[in-house]
Amino acid sequence: MSLGRAPVVVGAGGGLLGGSPRAVRALLADVADALGGEVGASRALVDAGWFGPERLVGASGVTIAPVLYLGFGVAGTTYHEIGDPVHVIAVNTDPAAPLLARATLPLCTDAAALLAELAPRLRGTRRGIRADVRSPDVRSPDVRRSRGTVTERLRAVTGVPIGPVRAVPPASAAQAASAVLAYLEECCG
């Protein structure tokens, strides 16, 4: 399956830098495989050589429109364009990360620690995304048809709100992994 057509995208961001590239990529692949998805990366990880340009998600990379997007250490700036997913799970230690404001499940925790906790819990399972999750009215927005400045158009596409930081309480990796599993069970089947 191509990244652009994947119903689930597990996004890797700069918050994962500092760990072992091989180990982190393996954990991301385990999570993506268990959820029937693909791994995408932010500019920081592509520039660091962790992933090739074919895995770059965003305005200068692959356009995606998944049903479920999990962003591990992804800040979610306006150029990290993820379409209009029904479910967004965002993991970041920075409570001001734009993706946390957009997330349906925001988690303020260390992304690498959460991956290390979550991957073994998902390993050996296969969770598909229910076909009825996406509303027939949900469409991937087209940045070229939007009006306004480039930043305003990208903000419209990504859904990142302008305004105060969303309060997200810190959580341990174990708590966050339990929250992700409960969310997946409730919302995605």
Secondary structure as GFF3:
##gff-version 3
##sequence-region A 1 189
A	DSSP	three_ten_helix	3	5	.	.	.	ID=ss1
A	DSSP	beta_strand	8	12	.	.	.	ID=ss2
A	DSSP	three_ten_helix	14	16	.	.	.	ID=ss3
A	DSSP	alpha_helix	21	34	.	.	.	ID=ss4
A	DSSP	beta_strand	38	41	.	.	.	ID=ss5
A	DSSP	alpha_helix	43	47	.	.	.	ID=ss6
A	DSSP	three_ten_helix	53	55	.	.	.	ID=ss7
A	DSSP	beta_strand	68	72	.	.	.	ID=ss8
A	DSSP	beta_strand	87	91	.	.	.	ID=ss9
A	DSSP	alpha_helix	98	102	.	.	.	ID=ss10
A	DSSP	beta_strand	105	107	.	.	.	ID=ss11
A	DSSP	alpha_helix	111	122	.	.	.	ID=ss12
A	DSSP	three_ten_helix	143	145	.	.	.	ID=ss13
A	DSSP	alpha_helix	150	158	.	.	.	ID=ss14
A	DSSP	alpha_helix	173	188	.	.	.	ID=ss15
###
